[in-house]
Amino acid sequence: MKNIMIAGAGGYIGTVMVEQFLAAGHSVTGLDRYYFGTDTLGTEIINNQRFTLLKKDIREVTSDDLKGFDVVIDLAGLSNDPTCDLKPNLTYSINFKGGVNLAESAQKAGVSRFIYSSSCSVYGLGASTSLTEASEPNPQSYYAKGKVDVENRLREIADDKFCVTLLRNATVYGLSKRMRFDLVINIMTLKAWKDKRIFVLGGGKQWRPLVHVKDVVKAFELAMNAPQTKVASQVFNVGSNEQNYQVFQIANLVKELLPQTEVIQVPDDPDKRTYNVNFDKIKKELNYQADFNARDGIREIIEALNYGVLDPEDSRTRTIEHYKFLLKVEDTMAELAKNGRIF
Ligand SMILES: NC(=O)c1ccc[n+]([C@@H]2O[C@H](COP(=O)([O-])OP(=O)(O)OC[C@H]3O[C@@H](n4cnc5c(N)ncnc54)[C@H](O)[C@@H]3O)[C@@H](O)[C@H]2O)c1
């Protein structure tokens, strides 16, 4: 069993990963700024003897925080295009400098394995279909450019004693305790369930590869347990060839399970971000196979909404709205607070 540090443990992927890794018998420390709260972890995890909660910023982590871990996994940071566009300097500071600081601190602490959560969005405007790990990245946003820059820096610092693996996830879907209703399947399912309408933006023909959140965790686990020779300085696309969809096809899948839904094509400029990705490498090298498909994800979200497990009005499920709120709170505090208090 391993001693694992997960940075970004309070997030959409992180909360699912913590749960699965604890269930597998590992010890887990969840480092996060917990911008979405610690309650998303749930009391069972917080009270688990093998779980340690560490409220810390990746920009301030030192090697002392990371001593004794077998693996450090980096899921932390601003996690989508529009949030990263809000304040490019903040994005650079958290996603690039924070990500590099975490890795360098892990290396200094003598941690032997580091896994970075990158994204298929690095391919941006895919010139061809079936993009492989060898295809040239073509990032179209601050978010994706940050991923490419961190990947490059991590490749530079990797050595025999510090094994770095870069996992480029497809767009994730499915249930999480820190639910994200800003991801394509999740938001379309919510809109169809709540409003009986889905708006397709950006033309609808843009390609998006998809992967279930539990299958992302599975890929990290395989990479973590694989022999170093298989994963050192390697990039893997995480997903499956069958789950490359065009956005209008995703809307039709949701309609299939919620037939009263009206799919509305909004007249719009074509979305520049389009990428159809090849997932042969992870299948071949790590024997990876996705256990879930898009219909499973849509079904479980519908069920969770029907049973009140998910609160469709929880503003924390809209990533950018929540960060806008936190930035506003920060401005208000700066203007009104005395000795850290308003009242
Ligand atoms: N969800 C997806 O579709 C997807 C796809 C590809 C890649 N990724 C990447 O996977 C990672 C996790 O994504 P997610 O969907 O769980 O996002 P998320 O926003 O739910 O989680 C990110 C976590 O990072 C924390 N965080 C933010 N800034 C921090 C800081 N300065 N210090 C410490 N913690 C900080 C937040 O509090 C949050 O809990 C991200 O790097 C994201 O870019 C996600």
The ligand as an SDF file (V2000), in Angstrom:
LIG
                    3D

 44 48  0  0  0  0  0  0  0  0999 V2000
  -12.5240   17.8010  -15.1930 N   0  0  0  0  0  0  0  0  0  0  0  0
  -12.0520   17.7020  -16.4290 C   0  0  0  0  0  0  0  0  0  0  0  0
  -12.8000   17.5550  -17.4190 O   0  0  0  0  0  0  0  0  0  0  0  0
  -10.5720   17.7460  -16.6610 C   0  0  0  0  0  0  0  0  0  0  0  0
  -10.0730   17.3650  -17.9150 C   0  0  0  0  0  0  0  0  0  0  0  0
   -8.7010   17.4110  -18.1410 C   0  0  0  0  0  0  0  0  0  0  0  0
   -7.8480   17.8300  -17.1440 C   0  0  0  0  0  0  0  0  0  0  0  0
   -8.3390   18.2080  -15.9350 N   0  0  0  0  0  0  0  0  0  0  0  0
   -7.4070   18.6660  -14.9130 C   0  0  0  0  0  0  0  0  0  0  0  0
   -7.5190   17.8390  -13.7730 O   0  0  0  0  0  0  0  0  0  0  0  0
   -7.2880   18.6100  -12.5920 C   0  0  0  0  0  0  0  0  0  0  0  0
   -8.4880   18.4670  -11.6520 C   0  0  0  0  0  0  0  0  0  0  0  0
   -9.6430   18.9370  -12.3050 O   0  0  0  0  0  0  0  0  0  0  0  0
  -11.0560   19.0060  -11.5810 P   0  0  0  0  0  0  0  0  0  0  0  0
  -12.0850   18.8520  -12.6220 O   0  0  0  0  0  0  0  0  0  0  0  0
  -11.0540   18.1230  -10.4070 O   0  0  0  0  0  0  0  0  0  0  0  0
  -11.0690   20.5400  -11.1190 O   0  0  0  0  0  0  0  0  0  0  0  0
  -11.5740   21.2140   -9.7510 P   0  0  0  0  0  0  0  0  0  0  0  0
  -11.6660   22.6730  -10.0230 O   0  0  0  0  0  0  0  0  0  0  0  0
  -12.7920   20.5460   -9.2750 O   0  0  0  0  0  0  0  0  0  0  0  0
  -10.3960   20.8940   -8.7330 O   0  0  0  0  0  0  0  0  0  0  0  0
   -9.2460   21.6700   -8.6200 C   0  0  0  0  0  0  0  0  0  0  0  0
   -8.9100   21.7870   -7.1470 C   0  0  0  0  0  0  0  0  0  0  0  0
   -7.7160   22.5890   -7.0270 O   0  0  0  0  0  0  0  0  0  0  0  0
   -7.8510   23.4170   -5.8850 C   0  0  0  0  0  0  0  0  0  0  0  0
   -6.9760   24.5930   -6.0390 N   0  0  0  0  0  0  0  0  0  0  0  0
   -7.1050   25.6450   -6.8770 C   0  0  0  0  0  0  0  0  0  0  0  0
   -6.0870   26.4880   -6.7080 N   0  0  0  0  0  0  0  0  0  0  0  0
   -5.2860   25.9630   -5.7440 C   0  0  0  0  0  0  0  0  0  0  0  0
   -4.0790   26.3820   -5.1420 C   0  0  0  0  0  0  0  0  0  0  0  0
   -3.4940   27.5310   -5.4880 N   0  0  0  0  0  0  0  0  0  0  0  0
   -3.5230   25.5930   -4.1870 N   0  0  0  0  0  0  0  0  0  0  0  0
   -4.1140   24.4290   -3.8090 C   0  0  0  0  0  0  0  0  0  0  0  0
   -5.2760   23.9860   -4.3440 N   0  0  0  0  0  0  0  0  0  0  0  0
   -5.8510   24.7440   -5.3070 C   0  0  0  0  0  0  0  0  0  0  0  0
   -9.3220   23.8050   -5.8320 C   0  0  0  0  0  0  0  0  0  0  0  0
   -9.6890   24.1780   -4.5120 O   0  0  0  0  0  0  0  0  0  0  0  0
   -9.9870   22.5060   -6.3060 C   0  0  0  0  0  0  0  0  0  0  0  0
  -10.3640   21.7010   -5.2200 O   0  0  0  0  0  0  0  0  0  0  0  0
   -7.0380   20.0350  -13.0530 C   0  0  0  0  0  0  0  0  0  0  0  0
   -5.6540   20.2310  -13.2130 O   0  0  0  0  0  0  0  0  0  0  0  0
   -7.7060   20.0640  -14.4050 C   0  0  0  0  0  0  0  0  0  0  0  0
   -7.1330   21.0490  -15.2380 O   0  0  0  0  0  0  0  0  0  0  0  0
   -9.6770   18.1480  -15.6770 C   0  0  0  0  0  0  0  0  0  0  0  0
  1  2  1  0
  2  3  2  0
  2  4  1  0
  4  5  1  0
  4 44  2  0
  5  6  2  0
  6  7  1  0
  7  8  2  0
  8  9  1  0
  8 44  1  0
  9 10  1  0
  9 42  1  0
 10 11  1  0
 11 12  1  0
 11 40  1  0
 12 13  1  0
 13 14  1  0
 14 15  2  0
 14 16  1  0
 14 17  1  0
 17 18  1  0
 18 19  2  0
 18 20  1  0
 18 21  1  0
 21 22  1  0
 22 23  1  0
 23 24  1  0
 23 38  1  0
 24 25  1  0
 25 26  1  0
 25 36  1  0
 26 27  1  0
 26 35  1  0
 27 28  2  0
 28 29  1  0
 29 30  1  0
 29 35  2  0
 30 31  1  0
 30 32  2  0
 32 33  1  0
 33 34  2  0
 34 35  1  0
 36 37  1  0
 36 38  1  0
 38 39  1  0
 40 41  1  0
 40 42  1  0
 42 43  1  0
M  CHG  2   8   1  16  -1
M  END
$$$$
